[in-house]
Amino acid sequence: MTANTIGMTGLGYSRLPARLASLTELTRIAADRAGSEGFSQELVTDAETLLRRSGERMRMSASHTVVALAGGTGSGKSSLFNALAGAAFSPAGVMRPTTKHLHACVWGMEGAAPLLDWLSVQRRHRYGRASPLDEGEALLTGLLLLDLPDHDSVVTGSAAMVDRLVKLADMLVWVLDPLKYADASVHQRYLVPLAGHAAVTTVVLNQADTLSPDEVADCAADLRRLLDAEGLLETPVLVTSAATGAGLDELRRALAAVVAARRAASDRIAADIDALLERFAVYSGDSVPGWRPPSARAAQVSATRAADATAAVVSEPGATSSGLPERPPWEQEGWVDADGAEDLGGTAQASSPPWPDATRTNPVPGTSLDGPPNGRTDGPGDWQPWQTTAAPTKPASTSRPPWEDATPDGHGAGVPAFNPAVYVPSGPAAALTSAFAKAAGVAAATETLNGARERGAVSYIGWPPGRLVARLRGAGPTSRKLLADHAADVAQAQRPDIDNAITVFADEVGGSLPEPWSRTVRAAARSRANEAQAALGAAVAHGLPPRDKVTGWWRLIALVQWLLVLLSLAGLVWIVLILSLHGSHKSSSLVSDTSLVPWLAVMVAALLLLGWLIESWCQNMVVLAADREREQANQVIMSGITAVTSDLVLAPTGRELADYERFRAALATAHARAV
């Protein structure tokens, strides 16, 4: 078998590997959402089949172009095959069915055996045109011509064989005859689905010898009209006669041009991809309303860092003023890879970066045929069915570029974890967080914190005589048990409000997306809704400080207040003693000197006034402290609610939106064709 595979020749300079990689991503995303209300299971199956078939063909010889002659019974297909081959290899006749078996004629047999095995051509039906005497056939070297069974054959399995080989051939030549060139079974079943395969499809009107020149022109014009109406505008129509040889030279030249270009295989795969993408496109629409790529959100930070780094580079000797490179060095112009090959044109890219790769098995120049093709790694997890090498058995490399472990401060901290919530538009996300905060009663919970603090502080900073009067009037401070019960009631989130908020959020984010994305976004948003009520309640309860919390200075003020009360009582007792003992002692003393009564009365009044002033001042301090505590509690609660919103709603929704954006990006990449 020749080492000249498709993956080692033209495909390395085309967009086909990237398009196949994008199709793989589309298929993976669609397979996860296939079903009656999701992606078509038939579409997923067809995409998987195409990827597998493309990989098998790309691992075969690129030196050969598979051209299949297809047609119905009596179209002269086998006669045309024999005329092109120069020998009666395929039996021709007029009885049904004419062609029972698949026949192949190869111009240049070297490396064709695996391809013939893949096509399931029996060995007794393989014919070679590799003789040095056939100098006139030199231009056809590399042609692998197939004579397919009749598509309308009554032999069991013939139609299925034709259907299979029509998908495997690099180029299709449909042979029609003047009697059945408008046969609906050919046009509807085969030609119409190939409307996008004009580059690899040719229609031949055979048996021209049975018609007059005018009739041939009329038939060819009518066939051209039918093909144009079916979308086959660029499909060429050739007129031939296997019996007289008319038109065979033109057909040979057409085949020789296709063989010489060696693009039929890749063009066929590209056309098949295009046909699938039209079916995938119905599941794609506009971007998520209000969504910005995560990279755009960090544009300011990235621009600042790039400017700083550029300034540092320019300040070094020998630095250029062009700024930092946008690609790794091995993708730059003039990069010399490990094998010593320099890319002066800047068009090719190294197959692997320069850091060590444990999976590289061919480091020696000239032995890279088994290496990772088209820039793909050769780990089992990275291998795709369309790649040009067999699936590797070695574990994938754990090597990573050194900058993936770098951080701005210069200390390695690993790659940051992916946060799917960044794919959710900021507007709906903020609205959902606010709705969750309202449903959880955050405003009510934090507002009652001031009153609870004031009522709790009264027992410590309040003037005891005033508290006694209030208690006698039935307006005493709330007990701690009532405060605890009130806190438990506030922390309960409302489930209907939560459900309504999620519904509004899902409709705003995914309502405009095509099916099944709008449905899957809604399902993702509600996937953990049952946990939201308890989680929001826990976030509020965690953010609220203890209702029976006692600040240290409260106790000190209480001690001062009771000390003032004791001093006031002592002054009153002193006054009573002076008044009651007045005149019983002849000599003046502290308990009989009436001149002390006014001073003692002033002292008692001053102590009472001081206690009231201390209470008033402390109440103001309590209110200010409660306001600060309320703001801190509100920040803690909102932080918790934001985390709950992100974990339970934004993250599942973000993962779905990320897949949708990846689907759109992969579809756009798969649509891109080589210039």
Secondary structure as UniProt FT lines:
FT   HELIX           6..8
FT   HELIX           10..13
FT   HELIX           16..31
FT   TURN            32..33
FT   TURN            36..37
FT   HELIX           41..58
FT   STRAND          65..71
FT   TURN            73..74
FT   HELIX           77..85
FT   STRAND          103..106
FT   TURN            110..112
FT   HELIX           113..119
FT   HELIX           123..125
FT   STRAND          126..128
FT   TURN            132..133
FT   HELIX           135..140
FT   TURN            141..142
FT   STRAND          143..147
FT   TURN            151..152
FT   TURN            156..157
FT   HELIX           158..168
FT   STRAND          171..176
FT   TURN            178..182
FT   HELIX           184..186
FT   HELIX           187..191
FT   HELIX           192..194
FT   TURN            195..196
FT   HELIX           198..200
FT   STRAND          201..205
FT   HELIX           208..210
FT   HELIX           213..229
FT   TURN            230..231
FT   TURN            233..234
FT   STRAND          237..239
FT   TURN            242..244
FT   TURN            246..247
FT   HELIX           248..261
FT   HELIX           264..280
FT   HELIX           281..283
FT   TURN            289..290
FT   HELIX           294..297
FT   HELIX           299..314
FT   TURN            317..318
FT   HELIX           329..331
FT   TURN            333..334
FT   TURN            338..339
FT   TURN            358..359
FT   TURN            365..366
FT   TURN            369..370
FT   HELIX           373..375
FT   TURN            380..382
FT   TURN            385..386
FT   HELIX           402..405
FT   TURN            408..409
FT   HELIX           420..423
FT   HELIX           426..439
FT   TURN            440..441
FT   HELIX           442..461
FT   HELIX           464..472
FT   TURN            473..474
FT   HELIX           480..490
FT   HELIX           495..510
FT   TURN            511..512
FT   TURN            515..516
FT   HELIX           517..525
FT   TURN            526..528
FT   HELIX           529..531
FT   HELIX           532..543
FT   TURN            547..548
FT   HELIX           552..581
FT   TURN            582..584
FT   TURN            590..592
FT   TURN            594..595
FT   HELIX           596..645
FT   HELIX           646..650
FT   HELIX           651..671
//
